[in-house]
């Protein structure tokens, strides 16, 4: 019985060791200039001083000039160069039900200082004006915002 138990343990350990071994990756094929789509990626060694993260805007509240909450940033839209050109702001509704998403130019948002060196977003508009603006919906198939009355795309 001891021989059977010992053999089973040795076999289990041998299987574990064998499965933990990793084979060396195959050498990649040489890259020729004609097969290279673009130059090598550039690495930034120091971040630009005036850079902001998308989290400065995404899911942040937006207020009117009287400090009344008028919406929340639902998405940040970038142009082809990577510059922020618009924000999608969710207005109205309760707990996401009945909410309407509208697009506003990024330049329409101002950043005002608040307590302890924090800031908040302010737009010179009202909640009612945003509710009356044309709405958008996110089309997951097209991975894009489309007018809320447009039919969804299919693939």
C-alpha positions in Angstrom: 0.0 0.0 0.0 2.9 2.3 0.8 4.4 1.7 -2.6 1.1 2.6 -4.3 0.7 5.8 -2.2 4.3 6.8 -2.8 4.0 6.2 -6.6 0.8 8.3 -6.7 2.5 11.2 -4.9 5.6 11.1 -7.1 3.4 10.9 -10.2 1.4 13.9 -9.0 4.5 15.9 -8.3 6.1 15.0 -11.7 2.9 16.0 -13.5 2.8 19.4 -11.7 6.5 20.1 -12.4 6.0 19.1 -16.1 3.0 21.4 -16.5 4.9 24.3 -14.9 7.6 24.2 -17.5 7.3 26.9 -20.1 8.7 26.5 -23.6 10.6 29.4 -25.0 8.6 31.6 -27.4 9.3 31.1 -31.1 11.5 33.7 -32.6 9.3 36.3 -34.4 9.7 36.7 -38.1 11.9 39.6 -39.1 10.0 42.8 -39.9 10.7 44.3 -43.3 10.0 47.9 -44.0 7.2 47.0 -46.3 5.4 45.1 -43.6 5.8 47.9 -40.9 2.5 49.9 -40.8 3.9 52.8 -38.7 7.1 53.8 -36.9 7.8 52.5 -33.4 5.7 53.9 -30.6 7.1 56.9 -28.8 7.5 56.7 -25.0 6.9 59.8 -22.9 9.5 60.2 -20.1 7.9 63.3 -18.5 4.2 64.1 -18.6 3.2 67.5 -20.0 2.6 70.0 -17.1 -0.9 71.0 -18.1 -2.3 67.5 -18.8 -5.5 66.3 -17.3 -7.0 62.8 -17.1 -10.4 61.9 -18.5 -11.4 61.1 -14.9 -11.3 64.9 -14.4 -14.5 65.0 -16.5 -16.0 61.5 -16.8 -18.9 60.9 -14.3 -18.5 64.4 -12.9 -21.4 66.7 -12.1 -22.0 69.8 -14.2 -23.5 72.9 -12.6 -25.2 76.1 -13.8 -23.8 79.5 -12.8 -26.0 79.5 -9.7 -24.4 76.2 -8.5 -27.4 74.0 -9.3 -26.6 70.6 -10.7 -27.7 70.3 -14.3 -26.2 67.0 -15.3 -23.4 64.5 -15.3 -20.7 63.8 -17.9 -21.5 60.5 -19.4 -18.8 60.4 -22.1 -15.8 62.4 -23.4 -15.5 62.6 -27.2 -12.1 63.1 -28.9 -11.2 64.2 -32.4 -8.7 62.3 -34.6 -5.8 64.2 -33.1 -6.9 63.1 -29.6 -8.2 66.5 -28.4 -11.4 66.7 -26.4 -14.0 68.3 -28.6 -17.3 67.4 -26.9 -18.9 66.0 -23.7 -22.0 63.9 -23.5 -24.0 65.2 -20.5 -26.9 63.2 -19.0 -29.7 65.4 -17.8 -33.0 64.8 -16.1 -34.3 61.5 -14.9 -34.0 59.8 -11.6 -31.4 57.1 -10.9 -30.8 56.9 -14.7 -34.4 56.4 -15.6 -35.8 59.0 -18.0 -32.3 60.5 -18.4 -31.5 62.2 -21.7 -28.0 62.4 -23.1 -27.0 65.6 -24.9 -23.8 66.7 -26.6 -22.1 70.0 -25.6 -18.9 71.5 -26.9 -16.0 71.1 -24.5 -15.4 74.8 -24.8 -18.9 75.5 -23.3 -17.6 74.1 -19.9 -15.7 76.3 -17.5 -13.8 75.0 -14.5 -14.4 76.9 -11.3 -12.3 76.4 -8.1 -13.9 74.9 -5.0 -12.8 73.9 -1.5 -9.3 72.5 -0.9 -7.9 73.2 -4.4 -10.6 71.1 -6.1 -12.7 72.4 -9.0 -16.1 71.8 -10.6 -17.6 72.1 -14.1 -19.9 75.0 -14.8 -22.0 75.7 -18.0 -23.8 78.9 -18.8 -27.1 77.2 -19.3 -30.0 75.6 -17.5 -31.2 72.1 -16.9 -34.4 72.9 -18.9 -32.3 74.1 -21.9 -30.3 70.9 -21.9 -33.5 68.8 -21.6 -34.9 70.6 -24.7 -31.7 70.0 -26.7 -31.5 67.2 -29.2 -30.7 63.9 -27.5 -28.2 61.2 -28.4 -28.0 57.5 -27.6 -25.0 55.2 -27.7 -25.1 52.5 -30.4 -23.0 49.6 -29.2 -22.9 48.0 -32.7 -21.5 51.2 -34.3 -19.6 52.1 -31.1 -20.7 55.7 -31.6 -23.3 58.2 -30.3 -26.2 58.7 -32.7 -29.3 60.9 -32.6 -31.8 59.4 -30.2 -34.5 59.0 -32.9 -32.1 57.3 -35.4 -32.5 53.5 -35.8 -29.8 51.4 -34.2 -27.4 49.7 -36.5 -27.1 46.0 -36.9 -24.2 43.9 -37.9 
